[in-house]
Amino acid sequence: MTVPEVRELFAYNAWANRKFFPVLAALPAEPYFRDLKSSHGGIHGTLCHIVWAEELWLNRWLQQPNPAVPQGMRPWP
C-alpha cells in the first residue's frame, strides 16, 4: 500500500463520517437504539463498532495499546 492510497482512504473515511454523523444526530432515539437483530444489534451498535474499529486501527499504526471494546459489544475477530 502506498502513502497516496492511504491518504485516499483517510479522505474517503472523513467524507463518509461527515455525511452520516449529521444524519444520525437527527434520528429519533427509538429507531437509533432499536434492536434490528443484526450482527451489531442495530444502528447504535454498528456505529459503536465503526468508531471502535477506527480507533483500533489508528492505535495499531501508532503502536499504542488496543482501545477498550465498547461495553456490550465484542470485537470483530
TORZA-923714 format. One line per 3 residues: their letters; for each residue x, y, z of N, C-alpha, C. Coordinates in Angstrom, 3 decimals, padded with zeros to 6 digits, always signed. Layout:
<nodes>
A	X Y Z X Y Z X Y Z | ... $
</nodes>
This chain:
<nodes>
MTV	+000.842 -001.165 +000.000 +000.000 +000.000 +000.000 +000.894 +001.238 +000.000 | +000.541 +002.196 -000.809 +001.353 +003.406 -000.919 +000.778 +004.515 -000.048 | +001.588 +005.524 +000.221 +001.134 +006.682 +001.002 -000.050 +007.371 +000.317 $
PEV	-000.017 +007.597 -001.005 -001.196 +008.199 -001.641 -002.465 +007.354 -001.475 | -002.337 +006.038 -001.500 -003.516 +005.182 -001.296 -004.067 +005.324 +000.123 | -003.177 +005.388 +001.098 -003.609 +005.575 +002.484 -004.296 +006.929 +002.631 $
REL	-003.735 +007.955 +002.036 -004.357 +009.283 +002.099 -005.741 +009.280 +001.452 | -005.875 +008.580 +000.345 -007.173 +008.494 -000.319 -008.194 +007.791 +000.580 | -007.782 +006.715 +001.247 -008.687 +006.010 +002.147 -009.075 +006.876 +003.347 $
FAY	-008.124 +007.604 +003.904 -008.432 +008.503 +005.021 -009.388 +009.605 +004.573 | -009.172 +010.137 +003.393 -010.052 +011.193 +002.870 -011.463 +010.655 +002.658 | -011.571 +009.447 +002.133 -012.892 +008.845 +001.936 -013.582 +008.628 +003.282 $
NAW	-012.848 +008.125 +004.258 -013.412 +007.886 +005.575 -013.911 +009.190 +006.203 | -013.128 +010.250 +006.089 -013.539 +011.551 +006.627 -014.788 +012.054 +005.915 | -014.851 +011.892 +004.603 -016.034 +012.303 +003.830 -017.265 +011.532 +004.302 $
ANR	-017.129 +010.215 +004.458 -018.257 +009.388 +004.886 -018.727 +009.789 +006.286 | -017.795 +010.033 +007.192 -018.175 +010.466 +008.539 -018.926 +011.793 +008.508 | -018.491 +012.711 +007.662 -019.185 +013.999 +007.551 -020.594 +013.822 +007.010 $
KFF	-020.819 +012.777 +006.239 -022.149 +012.513 +005.685 -023.072 +011.858 +006.708 | -022.610 +010.816 +007.393 -023.557 +010.053 +008.199 -023.733 +010.543 +009.627 | -022.752 +011.217 +010.228 -022.950 +011.694 +011.596 -024.079 +012.727 +011.701 $
PVL	-024.194 +013.702 +010.801 -025.331 +014.627 +010.893 -026.685 +013.932 +010.721 | -026.746 +012.936 +009.868 -027.997 +012.195 +009.681 -028.353 +011.441 +010.961 | -027.370 +010.791 +011.561 -027.629 +010.058 +012.803 -028.016 +010.991 +013.944 $
AAL	-027.443 +012.177 +013.984 -027.769 +013.139 +015.042 -029.237 +013.551 +014.984 | -029.817 +013.554 +013.807 -031.215 +013.950 +013.634 -032.189 +012.794 +013.831 | -031.686 +011.576 +013.954 -032.540 +010.400 +014.074 -033.127 +010.321 +015.488 $
PAE	-034.432 +010.094 +015.615 -035.021 +009.929 +016.952 -034.407 +008.729 +017.683 | -034.487 +008.751 +018.996 -033.849 +007.719 +019.823 -034.394 +006.320 +019.539 | -035.689 +006.182 +019.352 -036.259 +004.841 +019.203 -035.671 +004.085 +018.014 $
PYF	-035.670 +004.637 +016.804 -035.057 +003.869 +015.711 -033.538 +003.753 +015.858 | -032.910 +004.754 +016.471 -031.458 +004.705 +016.652 -031.054 +003.529 +017.545 | -031.809 +003.301 +018.629 -031.463 +002.246 +019.580 -032.206 +000.933 +019.317 $
RDL	-033.077 +000.880 +018.340 -033.875 -000.327 +018.059 -032.966 -001.519 +017.751 | -033.289 -002.654 +018.339 -032.542 -003.886 +018.072 -033.058 -004.474 +016.763 | -032.236 -004.470 +015.753 -032.601 -004.976 +014.436 -032.173 -006.422 +014.230 $
KSS	-031.681 -007.040 +015.300 -031.244 -008.449 +015.247 -030.148 -008.652 +014.196 | -029.329 -007.637 +014.006 -028.216 -007.730 +013.064 -026.928 -008.045 +013.829 | -025.822 -008.112 +013.131 -024.569 -008.530 +013.758 -024.151 -007.631 +014.917 $
HGG	-024.505 -006.356 +014.880 -024.146 -005.439 +015.968 -025.396 -004.878 +016.643 | -026.520 -005.500 +016.421 -027.755 -005.124 +017.074 -028.605 -004.158 +016.277 | -028.015 -003.104 +015.836 -028.760 -002.084 +015.101 -027.852 -000.910 +014.790 $
IHG	-028.455 +000.242 +014.642 -027.692 +001.426 +014.247 -026.669 +001.795 +015.312 | -027.105 +001.873 +016.576 -026.183 +002.258 +017.649 -025.006 +001.289 +017.753 | -025.284 -000.004 +017.764 -024.213 -000.990 +017.870 -023.267 -000.951 +016.681 $
TLC	-023.818 -000.732 +015.495 -022.978 -000.636 +014.297 -022.088 +000.592 +014.366 | -022.650 +001.721 +014.810 -021.846 +002.936 +014.949 -020.743 +002.746 +015.988 | -021.079 +002.114 +017.119 -020.051 +001.826 +018.132 -018.929 +000.990 +017.528 $
HIV	-019.288 +000.004 +016.729 -018.288 -000.860 +016.098 -017.410 -000.064 +015.130 | -018.019 +000.800 +014.338 -017.261 +001.598 +013.369 -016.257 +002.494 +014.078 | -016.727 +003.215 +015.089 -015.845 +004.145 +015.813 -014.739 +003.377 +016.524 $
WAE	-015.106 +002.256 +017.156 -014.097 +001.444 +017.842 -013.057 +000.917 +016.850 | -013.500 +000.428 +015.691 -012.573 -000.126 +014.699 -011.629 +000.945 +014.165 | -012.145 +002.159 +013.961 -011.263 +003.250 +013.509 -010.189 +003.528 +014.549 $
ELW	-010.596 +003.567 +015.825 -009.624 +003.804 +016.893 -008.637 +002.648 +017.007 | -009.126 +001.425 +016.841 -008.255 +000.253 +016.896 -007.153 +000.346 +015.852 | -007.513 +000.628 +014.591 -006.501 +000.694 +013.532 -005.546 +001.857 +013.742 $
LNR	-006.062 +002.997 +014.188 -005.176 +004.129 +014.469 -004.182 +003.755 +015.560 | -004.669 +003.132 +016.625 -003.759 +002.725 +017.706 -002.723 +001.719 +017.225 | -003.128 +000.813 +016.357 -002.154 -000.149 +015.831 -001.074 +000.553 +015.021 $
WLQ	-001.471 +001.495 +014.171 -000.492 +002.226 +013.360 +000.434 +003.072 +014.230 | -000.095 +003.564 +015.356 +000.710 +004.384 +016.270 +001.434 +003.542 +017.307 | +001.293 +002.224 +017.214 +001.897 +001.267 +018.148 +001.469 +001.559 +019.583 $
QPN	+000.167 +001.804 +019.737 -000.447 +002.047 +021.042 -001.282 +000.819 +021.412 | -001.628 +000.679 +022.697 -002.487 -000.447 +023.092 -003.863 -000.353 +022.423 | -004.481 -001.502 +022.250 -005.818 -001.526 +021.670 -006.796 -000.776 +022.570 $
PAV	-007.778 -000.098 +021.982 -008.786 +000.573 +022.801 -009.705 -000.459 +023.454 | -010.353 -000.043 +024.515 -011.312 -000.927 +025.176 -012.467 -001.209 +024.217 | -013.017 -002.401 +024.310 -014.173 -002.758 +023.499 -015.382 -002.039 +024.100 $
PQG	-016.220 -001.409 +023.244 -017.405 -000.753 +023.797 -018.227 -001.731 +024.621 | -018.709 -001.280 +025.757 -019.456 -002.155 +026.660 -020.653 -002.765 +025.936 | -020.805 -004.049 +026.113 -021.893 -004.754 +025.461 -021.573 -005.194 +024.056 $
MRP	-020.399 -004.877 +023.578 -020.006 -005.252 +022.220 -018.794 -006.168 +022.328 | -018.630 -007.006 +021.353 -017.425 -007.820 +021.325 -016.637 -007.447 +020.060 | -015.336 -007.521 +020.133 -014.536 -007.118 +018.962 -014.715 -008.081 +017.799 $
WP	-014.559 -007.545 +016.656 -014.578 -008.354 +015.426 -013.305 -009.171 +015.400 | -013.369 -010.438 +015.037 -012.157 -011.277 +015.022 -011.087 -010.769 +014.067 $
</nodes>
